[in-house]
Amino acid sequence: MKKNLIDFPRSKFWLVNCKKCKQNQIIFNKASTVVKCLNCGAELAVPTGGKVELKDSKLVRELS
């Protein structure tokens, strides 16, 4: 069996839905800064040192 020399990235982009204004937004799942909604300014996600923690949003789907 042949082993891949290049590993695939473990990070993804997420499509999230703001709970306040119901607008969808694409965010990076390992963001290093606070992610705010572009429409209403609510905090969608906060960094935790690894994957972000969703605050005023819910995950719709993971994009590839």
N, C-alpha and C positions, 0 to 999 in steps of 0.2 A: 504494500500500500504506500502510495506516494504522499509525503507530508508537504503541506503548503508552507512556503517560506515567508509569505506575507500574511499576517493575521488581519482579519476583517475588523473594522472599528466597532466598538461596543456602544457608542453613542448614537442617538437617533434624534430626529425632529418629531415633535408632537403637535397635533392639531388640538387645541384646547378651546373651550367655550367659556366666556366670561359669565359668571353668575349674575352680575348686575345688569349689564346691557345686552346680554345674549349674542354678542358678536364673536365669531371664530377668529383665532389668531394662531399662527405657527410659531412655536418656541423651540429652543434647543434644550434637550433634557438634562444637560450638564452645564447649565449656564452659571457663570461666576458672579453675576450681578442680579439685582432684583429685576424681574420682568413685569412691566406694567402694561395694562390694556391701552391700546392706541386710541380707543374711542372715549372711554370714561376715566381712565387713569387709575383704575383699581389694581392692586397688587395681585398678579396672576400666580407668580411663583417666586420663591425665595431660595437662595443657594444654601446647601447644607454641607458642602465639601465633596459631594459626589453628585448624585442625581438631585434635581430640584424638588422642593416640597410645594405642592399645589395649594394655594390659599383660596382666592376668590374665583376659582375656575375648576372645571372638570375635564378630564381627558376624553376626547372624542375618539381619536384613533392615533396609532403610531405610524408615521410615514417612513417609507423605506428609501 
